[in-house]
Amino acid sequence: MVMKVLIADPCSEEGIACLRDVAQVDVKTGLKEQELIDIIGDYEALMVRSQTQVTDKIIAAAKKMMIIGRAGVGIDNINVEAATQKGIVVVNAPTGNTISAAEHTIALMMALARQIPLANTSLKSGKWERSKFMGIEVRGKMLGVIGLGNIGSEVARRARGMEMKVLGYDPFVNADRAAQLQIKVATLEQIYKEADFITVHVPLNAQTKGLIGEKEFAMMKPTARIINCARGGIIDEALLAKMVAEKKIAGAAIDVFTKEPMTDSPLFKVDNIIVTPHLGASTEEAQVTAARDVAEQIVDVLAGRPAKYAVNIAFVNAETFAVVGPFIKTAADAGKLLSQLTEGQVKNLRIRYEGEIANYDTTILKTSVLGGMLDTISEERVNMVNANLVASKRGIAVVEEKNAVCENYTSLVTLIATTTAGTLTVSAAVLRGEPHMVRVNDYWIDLVPTGGYFLFCDHLDRPGIIGSVGDVTGAANININSMHVGRLKPRGEALMILALDEPLPEAVIKKIKAIPNIQTAKLVKL
């Protein structure tokens, strides 16, 4: 029986040529939802770019579908949850646009440095204003790279080739990996204060939305310039326009916007801001590479082989899933907690499985842990195939340990991260069918990740500490809905965890840190 593949968006013919050797390939672009629903049941594979919206209705009608491929990075136009529930593998091409996006970042930086767009417009309007467009050299300047995944690393490598000094922020790239890239590891605050150019290469999520706002702009030099080829919403666009217009910073170059298509923005009205319509991946080479990467994965899946860049859960047999399945979210939550509590650069990670789950294949749990850890910083979606690769590229050594005996729980997952600042331990279990964080370092706790905010405070166990923290949150009109306290001994080291209805502003956290005997105060979102 000949399998059938539907190409629903314009894709590079060179990229999809390999599909014609193994399947019937039909190219039908511009179809509306109902038109796709009417025909999708005949196909084993679907390949799209960004135009076609693969809705739950389309997926429900895909009776024979084995794989949906997105010839690009983002998968916002595919209902991944619906596909997963139906057992359909969803794949993308996370590295297909790496070089194109990196080169576009460098191009925007150079255009900013030499005022090329303004000079071009001026000359074409009949003016010769040579002295007006005095530029700067990038050689010797400091570039701050926020996010050192595929694209950020390539930007840093090119910047070093232009003799720039590079600061890099990425909590999951260790010093050895940074040294290979000739990057100095830095905090965000260091980058904001010291960099001449700042470029962001992180995904858009709850932690990175509004990453650069009023407080961050206030740290920057008036000569600083910002580039964003990642995602709209990471930088406060209205505030950025105001900062450049008022010469608080020197300029910006923006390729991505909070809402796209974008044809009217405050950014468009400021001379020293360069804008492009999301061109980071718009090169012939990137389109060919992305289409080829996805087409090769479709060939693999149709042949019964695993996909290289699957973005949803790969196949797990029923017996294993019955035991391991409940721990998938738990492991991811543990990874998220670990990443938000971690200080310093992560050097290695030990994942220990104890109890019943130690008798089963835990590959999917390792994936979930790494996915949770890297979710806030990596532009890549971590999956069962690439988990080791993503971790190794960031210099993180991952070791798994198994022990069929567990003293306190039926099964327990423990993460032990060794960083430049020390060691952090987080343990998690499944109780009554839901995730529970049960240990942080030496403290045994019982915390249910409810999708809200938690304040973690290390402190000395002294009378009045809890009340003092409550006074600060109360004065800020922040409600505490529950509290967990663990201690090693009376009047010794202790850990307080407050579950909050709203996030604490930075100023409030600062007040809590100032309370006598409070050692640390960290806001975590789970």
KOLNULUM-461980 format. One record per residue (C-alpha): x, y, z. Coordinates in nm, 2 decimals. Each point is the difference from the previous one (the first is absolute). Last residue first. Layout:
// KOLNULUM-461980
+--------+--------+--------+
!     px !     py !     pz !
+--------+--------+--------+
!      X !      Y !      Z !
...
+--------+--------+--------+
***
This chain:
// KOLNULUM-461980
+--------+--------+--------+
!     px !     py !     pz !
+--------+--------+--------+
!   0.49 !   2.63 !   3.93 !
!   0.13 !   0.36 !   0.03 !
!   0.28 !   0.06 !   0.24 !
!   0.09 !   0.32 !   0.20 !
!   0.33 !  -0.02 !   0.19 !
!   0.08 !   0.13 !   0.34 !
!   0.34 !  -0.08 !   0.16 !
!   0.16 !   0.03 !   0.35 !
!  -0.28 !   0.14 !   0.21 !
!   0.14 !   0.03 !   0.36 !
!  -0.08 !   0.38 !   0.02 !
!  -0.25 !   0.11 !  -0.26 !
!   0.18 !   0.18 !  -0.29 !
!  -0.07 !  -0.29 !  -0.24 !
!  -0.37 !   0.06 !   0.06 !
!   0.03 !   0.36 !  -0.10 !
!   0.19 !  -0.09 !  -0.32 !
!  -0.28 !  -0.25 !  -0.08 !
!  -0.25 !   0.29 !   0.03 !
!   0.20 !   0.22 !  -0.23 !
!   0.03 !  -0.28 !  -0.26 !
!  -0.38 !  -0.02 !  -0.02 !
!  -0.15 !  -0.32 !   0.15 !
!  -0.21 !  -0.21 !  -0.24 !
!  -0.36 !  -0.05 !   0.09 !
!  -0.22 !  -0.26 !   0.19 !
!   0.31 !  -0.11 !   0.20 !
!   0.11 !  -0.34 !   0.13 !
!   0.27 !   0.07 !   0.27 !
!   0.29 !  -0.23 !   0.05 !
!   0.22 !   0.03 !   0.31 !
!   0.32 !  -0.19 !   0.04 !
!   0.20 !  -0.03 !   0.32 !
!   0.35 !   0.00 !   0.14 !
!   0.01 !  -0.03 !   0.38 !
!  -0.22 !   0.14 !   0.28 !
!  -0.15 !  -0.35 !   0.05 !
!   0.16 !  -0.25 !  -0.24 !
!   0.02 !  -0.07 !  -0.37 !
!  -0.30 !   0.21 !  -0.08 !
!  -0.30 !  -0.02 !  -0.24 !
!  -0.28 !   0.25 !  -0.05 !
!  -0.29 !  -0.01 !  -0.25 !
!  -0.25 !   0.28 !  -0.04 !
!  -0.33 !   0.04 !  -0.17 !
!  -0.22 !   0.27 !  -0.17 !
!   0.22 !   0.30 !   0.07 !
!  -0.16 !   0.31 !  -0.14 !
!   0.20 !   0.29 !  -0.14 !
!  -0.13 !   0.35 !   0.11 !
!   0.36 !   0.14 !   0.02 !
!  -0.05 !   0.07 !   0.37 !
!  -0.12 !  -0.36 !   0.04 !
!   0.31 !  -0.14 !  -0.18 !
!   0.23 !   0.20 !   0.24 !
!  -0.20 !  -0.09 !   0.31 !
!  -0.01 !  -0.36 !  -0.10 !
!   0.38 !   0.00 !  -0.02 !
!   0.03 !   0.14 !   0.35 !
!  -0.26 !  -0.25 !   0.13 !
!   0.20 !  -0.29 !  -0.14 !
!   0.32 !   0.13 !   0.16 !
!  -0.16 !   0.07 !   0.34 !
!   0.18 !  -0.26 !   0.21 !
!   0.32 !  -0.12 !  -0.16 !
!   0.08 !  -0.29 !  -0.24 !
!   0.29 !   0.15 !  -0.20 !
!  -0.11 !   0.06 !  -0.36 !
!  -0.02 !  -0.14 !  -0.35 !
!  -0.30 !   0.16 !  -0.17 !
!  -0.19 !  -0.15 !  -0.30 !
!  -0.29 !   0.21 !  -0.13 !
!  -0.25 !  -0.19 !  -0.21 !
!  -0.21 !   0.12 !  -0.29 !
!  -0.28 !  -0.19 !  -0.17 !
!  -0.06 !  -0.29 !  -0.24 !
!  -0.10 !  -0.23 !   0.29 !
!   0.33 !  -0.17 !   0.05 !
!  -0.08 !  -0.20 !   0.32 !
!   0.26 !   0.04 !   0.27 !
!   0.06 !  -0.25 !   0.28 !
!   0.34 !   0.06 !   0.17 !
!   0.30 !  -0.19 !   0.11 !
!   0.30 !   0.24 !   0.04 !
!   0.35 !  -0.12 !  -0.06 !
!   0.02 !   0.15 !  -0.35 !
!  -0.36 !   0.06 !  -0.11 !
!  -0.22 !  -0.30 !   0.05 !
!  -0.36 !  -0.11 !  -0.06 !
!  -0.11 !   0.18 !  -0.31 !
!  -0.34 !  -0.17 !  -0.06 !
!  -0.15 !  -0.08 !  -0.33 !
!  -0.36 !  -0.14 !  -0.01 !
!  -0.16 !  -0.34 !  -0.01 !
!  -0.06 !  -0.03 !   0.37 !
!   0.37 !   0.04 !   0.05 !
!   0.26 !   0.01 !  -0.27 !
!   0.35 !   0.08 !   0.12 !
!   0.27 !   0.26 !  -0.04 !
!   0.35 !   0.07 !   0.13 !
!   0.21 !   0.31 !  -0.05 !
!   0.37 !   0.03 !   0.10 !
!   0.23 !   0.30 !  -0.06 !
!   0.38 !  -0.02 !   0.02 !
!   0.25 !   0.29 !   0.00 !
!   0.05 !   0.34 !  -0.16 !
!   0.18 !  -0.12 !  -0.32 !
!  -0.28 !  -0.25 !  -0.03 !
!  -0.07 !  -0.36 !   0.08 !
!  -0.36 !  -0.09 !  -0.05 !
!  -0.16 !  -0.29 !   0.18 !
!  -0.34 !  -0.10 !  -0.12 !
!  -0.20 !  -0.27 !   0.19 !
!  -0.30 !  -0.20 !  -0.14 !
!  -0.18 !  -0.21 !   0.26 !
!  -0.22 !  -0.31 !  -0.02 !
!  -0.21 !  -0.18 !   0.26 !
!   0.11 !   0.25 !   0.25 !
!   0.20 !   0.03 !   0.33 !
!   0.27 !  -0.27 !  -0.02 !
!   0.05 !  -0.06 !  -0.37 !
!   0.16 !  -0.32 !  -0.12 !
!   0.03 !  -0.07 !  -0.37 !
!   0.29 !   0.23 !  -0.03 !
!   0.08 !   0.17 !  -0.33 !
!   0.26 !   0.26 !  -0.10 !
!   0.00 !   0.23 !  -0.30 !
!   0.30 !   0.22 !  -0.09 !
!  -0.03 !   0.32 !  -0.20 !
!   0.31 !   0.21 !  -0.08 !
!  -0.10 !   0.35 !  -0.09 !
!   0.24 !   0.18 !  -0.25 !
!  -0.28 !   0.19 !  -0.17 !
!   0.04 !  -0.21 !  -0.32 !
!   0.00 !  -0.30 !   0.22 !
!  -0.35 !   0.08 !   0.15 !
!  -0.15 !   0.06 !  -0.35 !
!   0.15 !  -0.32 !  -0.13 !
!  -0.10 !  -0.21 !   0.29 !
!  -0.36 !   0.12 !  -0.02 !
!  -0.01 !  -0.03 !  -0.39 !
!  -0.18 !  -0.33 !  -0.05 !
!  -0.24 !   0.00 !   0.29 !
!  -0.09 !   0.36 !  -0.05 !
!   0.12 !   0.35 !   0.10 !
!  -0.17 !   0.29 !  -0.18 !
!   0.28 !   0.23 !  -0.11 !
!  -0.01 !   0.38 !   0.06 !
!   0.17 !  -0.07 !   0.33 !
!  -0.03 !   0.23 !   0.31 !
!  -0.32 !  -0.04 !   0.19 !
!  -0.07 !  -0.36 !  -0.11 !
!   0.35 !  -0.13 !   0.07 !
!  -0.07 !  -0.15 !   0.34 !
!  -0.35 !  -0.12 !  -0.08 !
!   0.11 !  -0.16 !  -0.33 !
!   0.30 !  -0.15 !   0.17 !
!  -0.22 !  -0.17 !   0.27 !
!  -0.26 !  -0.10 !  -0.26 !
!   0.26 !  -0.16 !  -0.22 !
!   0.15 !  -0.19 !   0.29 !
!  -0.35 !  -0.12 !   0.08 !
!  -0.05 !  -0.12 !  -0.36 !
!   0.32 !  -0.21 !   0.03 !
!  -0.13 !  -0.17 !   0.31 !
!  -0.02 !  -0.35 !  -0.13 !
!  -0.14 !  -0.20 !   0.29 !
!   0.12 !  -0.17 !   0.32 !
!   0.11 !   0.33 !   0.16 !
!  -0.36 !   0.12 !  -0.02 !
!  -0.09 !  -0.24 !   0.29 !
!   0.23 !   0.16 !   0.26 !
!   0.27 !   0.25 !  -0.06 !
!   0.11 !   0.19 !  -0.31 !
!   0.30 !   0.24 !   0.03 !
!   0.07 !   0.27 !  -0.25 !
!   0.35 !   0.14 !   0.03 !
!   0.07 !   0.33 !  -0.17 !
!   0.34 !   0.16 !  -0.09 !
!   0.17 !   0.33 !  -0.03 !
!  -0.29 !   0.24 !   0.05 !
!   0.11 !   0.37 !   0.01 !
!  -0.06 !   0.19 !   0.32 !
!  -0.31 !  -0.01 !   0.23 !
!  -0.28 !  -0.24 !  -0.06 !
!  -0.34 !   0.06 !   0.15 !
!  -0.18 !   0.08 !  -0.33 !
!   0.16 !  -0.29 !  -0.19 !
!  -0.07 !  -0.25 !   0.28 !
!  -0.37 !   0.09 !   0.02 !
!  -0.04 !  -0.03 !  -0.38 !
!   0.18 !  -0.34 !   0.00 !
!  -0.22 !  -0.12 !   0.29 !
!  -0.31 !   0.12 !  -0.20 !
!   0.12 !  -0.20 !  -0.30 !
!   0.05 !  -0.31 !   0.21 !
!  -0.35 !   0.03 !   0.15 !
!  -0.15 !   0.05 !  -0.35 !
!   0.15 !  -0.32 !  -0.12 !
!  -0.04 !  -0.19 !   0.33 !
!  -0.36 !  -0.12 !  -0.05 !
!   0.12 !  -0.17 !  -0.33 !
!   0.28 !  -0.21 !   0.16 !
!  -0.21 !  -0.27 !   0.15 !
!  -0.29 !  -0.05 !  -0.25 !
!   0.23 !   0.13 !  -0.28 !
!   0.24 !  -0.29 !   0.05 !
!  -0.28 !  -0.26 !  -0.04 !
!  -0.16 !   0.19 !  -0.29 !
!   0.31 !   0.03 !  -0.21 !
!   0.15 !   0.35 !  -0.05 !
!  -0.02 !   0.17 !  -0.34 !
!   0.15 !   0.35 !  -0.03 !
!  -0.14 !   0.29 !   0.20 !
!  -0.02 !   0.32 !  -0.20 !
!   0.25 !   0.22 !  -0.17 !
!   0.17 !  -0.27 !  -0.21 !
!   0.33 !   0.13 !  -0.14 !
!   0.19 !  -0.30 !  -0.12 !
!  -0.31 !  -0.22 !  -0.07 !
!   0.02 !  -0.37 !   0.10 !
!  -0.01 !  -0.27 !  -0.27 !
!  -0.31 !  -0.18 !  -0.12 !
!   0.05 !   0.07 !  -0.37 !
!  -0.27 !   0.26 !  -0.01 !
!   0.17 !   0.16 !   0.30 !
!   0.34 !   0.01 !  -0.17 !
!  -0.13 !   0.14 !  -0.33 !
!  -0.19 !   0.27 !   0.19 !
!   0.32 !   0.08 !   0.19 !
!   0.18 !   0.04 !  -0.33 !
!  -0.27 !   0.24 !  -0.12 !
!   0.03 !   0.21 !   0.31 !
!   0.37 !   0.05 !  -0.03 !
!  -0.03 !   0.06 !  -0.38 !
!  -0.27 !   0.26 !   0.04 !
!   0.20 !   0.18 !   0.27 !
!   0.33 !  -0.01 !  -0.20 !
!  -0.16 !   0.12 !  -0.33 !
!  -0.18 !   0.29 !   0.18 !
!   0.32 !   0.09 !   0.19 !
!   0.20 !   0.01 !  -0.33 !
!  -0.25 !   0.22 !  -0.18 !
!   0.02 !   0.25 !   0.28 !
!  -0.29 !   0.13 !   0.21 !
!   0.07 !  -0.16 !   0.34 !
!   0.07 !   0.33 !   0.18 !
!  -0.22 !   0.20 !  -0.23 !
!  -0.27 !   0.08 !   0.26 !
!  -0.12 !   0.32 !  -0.18 !
!   0.31 !   0.23 !   0.05 !
!   0.03 !   0.30 !   0.23 !
!   0.30 !   0.23 !   0.07 !
!  -0.04 !   0.24 !   0.29 !
!   0.21 !   0.32 !  -0.01 !
!  -0.26 !   0.20 !  -0.18 !
!  -0.29 !  -0.07 !   0.23 !
!  -0.36 !  -0.01 !  -0.14 !
!   0.00 !  -0.37 !  -0.10 !
!   0.07 !  -0.11 !   0.36 !
!  -0.33 !   0.16 !   0.11 !
!  -0.16 !  -0.28 !  -0.21 !
!  -0.23 !  -0.02 !  -0.30 !
!   0.04 !  -0.28 !  -0.26 !
!   0.05 !  -0.30 !   0.21 !
!  -0.09 !  -0.35 !  -0.15 !
!   0.06 !  -0.10 !   0.27 !
!  -0.07 !   0.10 !   0.36 !
!   0.27 !   0.03 !   0.27 !
!   0.25 !   0.07 !  -0.27 !
!   0.31 !  -0.15 !  -0.16 !
!   0.29 !   0.14 !  -0.21 !
!   0.10 !   0.29 !   0.23 !
!   0.31 !   0.21 !  -0.03 !
!   0.07 !   0.25 !   0.28 !
!   0.16 !   0.33 !   0.07 !
!   0.22 !   0.22 !   0.22 !
!  -0.15 !  -0.04 !   0.34 !
!  -0.15 !   0.27 !   0.22 !
!  -0.02 !   0.20 !  -0.32 !
!  -0.36 !   0.12 !   0.07 !
!  -0.12 !  -0.17 !  -0.32 !
!   0.21 !  -0.31 !   0.08 !
!  -0.15 !  -0.04 !   0.35 !
!  -0.36 !   0.08 !  -0.13 !
!   0.02 !  -0.26 !  -0.28 !
!   0.13 !  -0.25 !   0.25 !
!  -0.28 !   0.08 !   0.24 !
!  -0.26 !  -0.07 !  -0.26 !
!   0.17 !  -0.33 !  -0.10 !
!   0.05 !  -0.15 !   0.34 !
!   0.26 !  -0.26 !  -0.09 !
!  -0.07 !  -0.37 !   0.01 !
!  -0.34 !   0.07 !  -0.15 !
!   0.09 !  -0.08 !  -0.36 !
!   0.22 !  -0.31 !  -0.05 !
!   0.37 !  -0.06 !  -0.09 !
!   0.15 !   0.25 !  -0.25 !
!   0.03 !   0.28 !   0.26 !
!   0.29 !   0.24 !  -0.01 !
!   0.08 !   0.27 !   0.26 !
!   0.25 !   0.29 !  -0.02 !
!   0.18 !   0.15 !   0.30 !
!   0.16 !   0.35 !  -0.02 !
!  -0.22 !   0.14 !   0.28 !
!   0.14 !  -0.28 !   0.22 !
!  -0.25 !  -0.25 !   0.13 !
!  -0.11 !  -0.04 !   0.36 !
!  -0.32 !   0.20 !  -0.04 !
!  -0.10 !  -0.21 !  -0.30 !
!  -0.01 !  -0.31 !   0.23 !
!  -0.22 !   0.16 !   0.26 !
!  -0.25 !   0.14 !  -0.26 !
!  -0.03 !  -0.32 !  -0.20 !
!   0.20 !  -0.28 !  -0.15 !
!  -0.13 !  -0.34 !   0.09 !
!  -0.35 !   0.11 !  -0.08 !
!  -0.10 !  -0.36 !  -0.08 !
!   0.31 !  -0.21 !   0.09 !
!  -0.13 !  -0.19 !   0.30 !
!  -0.35 !  -0.05 !  -0.12 !
!   0.11 !  -0.11 !  -0.34 !
!   0.16 !   0.14 !  -0.31 !
!   0.31 !  -0.21 !  -0.10 !
!   0.35 !   0.14 !   0.05 !
!   0.25 !   0.16 !  -0.25 !
!   0.03 !   0.37 !   0.11 !
!   0.26 !   0.24 !  -0.13 !
!   0.17 !   0.28 !   0.19 !
!   0.26 !   0.23 !  -0.16 !
!   0.23 !   0.23 !   0.20 !
!  -0.02 !  -0.23 !   0.30 !
!   0.11 !   0.09 !   0.35 !
!  -0.30 !   0.09 !   0.21 !
!  -0.27 !  -0.22 !  -0.16 !
!   0.25 !  -0.29 !  -0.05 !
!   0.11 !   0.02 !   0.36 !
!  -0.35 !   0.00 !   0.13 !
!  -0.09 !  -0.30 !  -0.22 !
!   0.28 !  -0.19 !   0.17 !
!   0.32 !  -0.08 !  -0.19 !
!   0.19 !  -0.29 !  -0.15 !
!   0.29 !   0.13 !  -0.21 !
!  -0.01 !  -0.14 !  -0.35 !
!   0.28 !  -0.15 !  -0.20 !
!  -0.24 !  -0.26 !  -0.14 !
!   0.21 !  -0.28 !   0.14 !
!   0.02 !   0.20 !   0.33 !
!  -0.38 !   0.02 !   0.01 !
!  -0.01 !  -0.38 !  -0.02 !
!   0.25 !  -0.03 !   0.29 !
!  -0.18 !   0.27 !   0.20 !
!  -0.33 !  -0.18 !   0.00 !
!  -0.30 !   0.07 !  -0.23 !
!  -0.32 !  -0.07 !   0.19 !
!  -0.03 !   0.33 !   0.18 !
!   0.03 !   0.19 !  -0.33 !
!   0.14 !   0.35 !  -0.01 !
!   0.29 !   0.08 !  -0.23 !
!   0.25 !   0.28 !  -0.01 !
!   0.19 !   0.04 !  -0.33 !
!   0.30 !   0.23 !  -0.09 !
!  -0.01 !   0.08 !  -0.37 !
!   0.29 !  -0.08 !  -0.23 !
!  -0.23 !  -0.05 !  -0.31 !
!   0.06 !  -0.37 !   0.02 !
!  -0.11 !   0.02 !   0.36 !
!  -0.33 !   0.14 !  -0.11 !
!  -0.04 !  -0.29 !  -0.25 !
!   0.04 !  -0.26 !   0.28 !
!  -0.23 !   0.19 !   0.24 !
!  -0.27 !   0.01 !  -0.27 !
!   0.04 !  -0.37 !  -0.06 !
!  -0.03 !  -0.07 !   0.38 !
!  -0.31 !   0.21 !   0.02 !
!  -0.16 !  -0.19 !  -0.29 !
!   0.06 !  -0.35 !   0.13 !
!  -0.05 !   0.07 !   0.37 !
!   0.19 !   0.27 !   0.18 !
!  -0.28 !   0.22 !   0.14 !
!   0.06 !   0.37 !   0.07 !
!   0.30 !   0.11 !  -0.21 !
!   0.17 !   0.32 !   0.12 !
!   0.24 !   0.14 !  -0.26 !
!   0.28 !   0.22 !   0.13 !
!   0.18 !   0.22 !  -0.26 !
!   0.36 !  -0.06 !  -0.10 !
!  -0.08 !  -0.02 !  -0.37 !
!  -0.36 !   0.12 !  -0.05 !
!   0.11 !   0.32 !  -0.16 !
!  -0.23 !   0.31 !   0.05 !
!  -0.20 !   0.21 !  -0.25 !
!  -0.01 !   0.36 !  -0.10 !
!  -0.31 !   0.05 !  -0.21 !
!  -0.05 !   0.38 !   0.00 !
!   0.34 !   0.07 !  -0.14 !
!  -0.09 !  -0.17 !  -0.33 !
!  -0.32 !   0.19 !  -0.05 !
!  -0.03 !  -0.01 !  -0.39 !
!  -0.38 !   0.05 !  -0.04 !
!  -0.21 !  -0.10 !  -0.30 !
!  -0.26 !  -0.22 !   0.17 !
!   0.19 !  -0.31 !  -0.10 !
!   0.30 !   0.14 !   0.20 !
!  -0.21 !   0.05 !   0.32 !
!  -0.17 !  -0.34 !  -0.02 !
!   0.33 !  -0.18 !  -0.04 !
!   0.16 !   0.19 !   0.28 !
!  -0.29 !  -0.08 !   0.23 !
!   0.01 !  -0.37 !  -0.08 !
!   0.39 !  -0.02 !   0.03 !
!   0.04 !   0.16 !   0.34 !
!   0.35 !  -0.15 !   0.02 !
!  -0.03 !  -0.17 !   0.34 !
!  -0.36 !  -0.07 !  -0.04 !
!   0.04 !  -0.16 !  -0.34 !
!   0.29 !  -0.20 !   0.14 !
!  -0.22 !  -0.13 !   0.28 !
!  -0.28 !  -0.07 !  -0.24 !
!   0.23 !  -0.21 !  -0.22 !
!   0.14 !  -0.19 !   0.30 !
!  -0.35 !  -0.09 !   0.11 !
!  -0.09 !  -0.10 !  -0.36 !
!   0.30 !  -0.22 !  -0.01 !
!  -0.10 !  -0.18 !   0.32 !
!  -0.36 !  -0.05 !  -0.13 !
!   0.12 !  -0.14 !  -0.33 !
!   0.26 !  -0.22 !   0.17 !
!  -0.25 !  -0.15 !   0.24 !
!  -0.30 !  -0.02 !  -0.24 !
!   0.00 !  -0.38 !  -0.05 !
!   0.11 !  -0.08 !   0.36 !
!  -0.34 !  -0.05 !   0.16 !
!  -0.16 !  -0.18 !  -0.31 !
!  -0.33 !  -0.12 !   0.13 !
!  -0.17 !  -0.33 !   0.09 !
!  -0.35 !  -0.10 !   0.12 !
!  -0.05 !  -0.38 !   0.05 !
!  -0.37 !  -0.10 !  -0.01 !
!  -0.12 !  -0.22 !   0.28 !
!  -0.35 !   0.15 !   0.01 !
!   0.05 !   0.16 !   0.34 !
!   0.33 !   0.13 !  -0.13 !
!  -0.16 !   0.16 !  -0.30 !
!  -0.26 !   0.17 !   0.21 !
!   0.27 !   0.13 !   0.23 !
!   0.21 !   0.12 !  -0.28 !
!  -0.27 !   0.22 !  -0.16 !
!   0.22 !   0.13 !  -0.27 !
!   0.03 !   0.37 !  -0.10 !
!   0.21 !   0.09 !   0.30 !
!   0.27 !  -0.25 !  -0.11 !
!   0.29 !   0.24 !  -0.03 !
!   0.33 !  -0.13 !  -0.15 !
!  -0.06 !  -0.04 !  -0.37 !
!  -0.12 !  -0.26 !  -0.25 !
!  -0.27 !  -0.12 !   0.24 !
!  -0.06 !  -0.38 !  -0.04 !
!  -0.31 !  -0.20 !   0.10 !
!   0.05 !  -0.37 !   0.03 !
!  -0.20 !  -0.33 !   0.01 !
!  -0.34 !   0.11 !  -0.15 !
!  -0.23 !  -0.28 !  -0.11 !
!  -0.33 !   0.14 !   0.14 !
!   0.09 !   0.37 !  -0.02 !
!  -0.36 !   0.13 !   0.06 !
!   0.07 !   0.06 !   0.37 !
!   0.33 !   0.18 !  -0.10 !
!  -0.19 !   0.24 !  -0.23 !
!  -0.25 !   0.07 !   0.28 !
!   0.27 !   0.05 !   0.26 !
!   0.15 !   0.27 !  -0.23 !
!   0.30 !  -0.01 !  -0.23 !
!   0.01 !   0.36 !  -0.10 !
!   0.17 !   0.03 !  -0.34 !
!   0.21 !   0.32 !  -0.05 !
!   0.30 !  -0.08 !   0.21 !
!   0.17 !  -0.28 !  -0.18 !
!  -0.18 !  -0.33 !  -0.07 !
!   0.07 !  -0.37 !  -0.06 !
!  -0.27 !  -0.27 !   0.05 !
!   0.06 !  -0.37 !   0.02 !
!  -0.21 !  -0.32 !  -0.03 !
!  -0.26 !   0.15 !  -0.23 !
!  -0.35 !  -0.10 !  -0.11 !
!  -0.18 !   0.14 !   0.30 !
!   0.13 !   0.35 !  -0.07 !
!  -0.23 !   0.05 !  -0.30 !
!  -0.33 !   0.15 !   0.13 !
!   0.16 !   0.14 !   0.32 !
!   0.25 !   0.19 !  -0.22 !
!  -0.28 !   0.16 !  -0.20 !
!  -0.18 !   0.08 !   0.32 !
!   0.30 !   0.18 !   0.14 !
!   0.07 !   0.21 !  -0.32 !
!   0.26 !  -0.12 !  -0.25 !
!   0.27 !   0.24 !  -0.11 !
!   0.24 !  -0.27 !  -0.12 !
!  -0.06 !  -0.34 !  -0.15 !
!   0.32 !  -0.18 !  -0.08 !
!  -0.06 !  -0.38 !  -0.01 !
!   0.29 !  -0.24 !   0.06 !
!  -0.04 !  -0.37 !  -0.06 !
!   0.25 !  -0.17 !   0.22 !
!   0.35 !  -0.15 !   0.03 !
!   0.21 !   0.16 !  -0.27 !
!  -0.22 !   0.31 !  -0.03 !
!   0.08 !   0.09 !   0.36 !
!   0.37 !   0.05 !  -0.08 !
!  -0.09 !   0.30 !  -0.22 !
!  -0.14 !   0.19 !   0.30 !
!   0.29 !   0.24 !   0.05 !
!   0.07 !   0.06 !  -0.36 !
!  -0.36 !   0.08 !  -0.06 !
!   0.02 !   0.27 !   0.27 !
!  -0.33 !   0.03 !   0.18 !
!  -0.32 !   0.20 !  -0.09 !
!  -0.26 !  -0.12 !   0.26 !
!  -0.23 !  -0.30 !   0.01 !
!   0.24 !  -0.28 !  -0.11 !
!  -0.20 !  -0.32 !   0.04 !
!   0.18 !  -0.33 !   0.02 !
!  -0.15 !  -0.33 !  -0.11 !
!   0.11 !  -0.36 !   0.06 !
!   0.01 !  -0.25 !  -0.28 !
!  -0.14 !  -0.34 !   0.10 !
+--------+--------+--------+
***
